[in-house]
Amino acid sequence: MQEGYKAIADPTRRRILKYLRGGERNAGELAEYAGIGRTALSHHLMVLKMADLVRVERRGQFQVYSLNTTVFQDLLTEILGWLGGLEPSSNGIGQIGQSEEYSVESELETEGNEEEKNGTL
């Protein structure tokens, strides 16, 4: 998981991951979208591949990159778990939930109820 945290720590790599959510892309498309040169892109893709967040497949003379959704989902689930209790859902993706249920009255409702009791409403 350590490689995954390193991978998503960089805003350019997060941008690449976001773009790959839309489907497979070749290196030229990724470089153009990220606004970086091919050398920098190569470095970012290497970090993403080492973290297993991105898969690469050779098609003719092109390399096509895609998001490894399983690892990406596992990483996000762990991060969301740190932020608050995750409750498993039927589709395998955790949901942030509250451990306790309680009701909250707004200040206006409270003030309105007090005015009714005092007969000033």
Residue pairs with C-beta under 8 A, 6 or more apart in sequence:
1 75
1 78
3 47
3 50
3 51
3 52
4 51
4 52
4 53
4 71
4 75
5 75
6 47
6 51
7 13
7 47
7 48
7 50
7 51
7 53
8 14
8 17
8 53
8 75
10 44
10 47
12 34
12 36
12 40
12 44
13 44
13 47
13 48
15 33
15 34
16 30
16 33
16 34
16 44
16 45
16 48
16 54
17 48
17 53
17 54
17 67
17 72
19 25
19 29
19 30
19 33
19 34
20 30
20 54
20 65
20 66
20 67
21 67
23 66
24 64
24 65
24 66
25 33
25 64
25 65
25 66
26 62
26 63
26 64
26 65
27 38
27 41
27 42
27 45
27 62
27 63
27 65
30 41
30 45
30 65
31 37
31 38
31 41
34 41
34 44
36 44
45 54
45 56
45 65
48 54
49 55
49 56
51 71
52 68
52 71
53 67
53 68
53 71
53 72
53 75
54 65
54 66
54 67
54 68
55 65
55 66
55 67
55 68
56 63
56 64
56 65
56 66
57 63
57 64
57 66
58 64
73 92
73 93
77 86
77 93
77 94
80 86
80 94
80 96
81 94
83 96
84 96
84 97
84 98
85 96
85 97
85 98
85 99
86 94
86 95
86 96
86 97
87 94
87 95
87 96
87 97
88 94
88 95
89 95
112 121
115 121
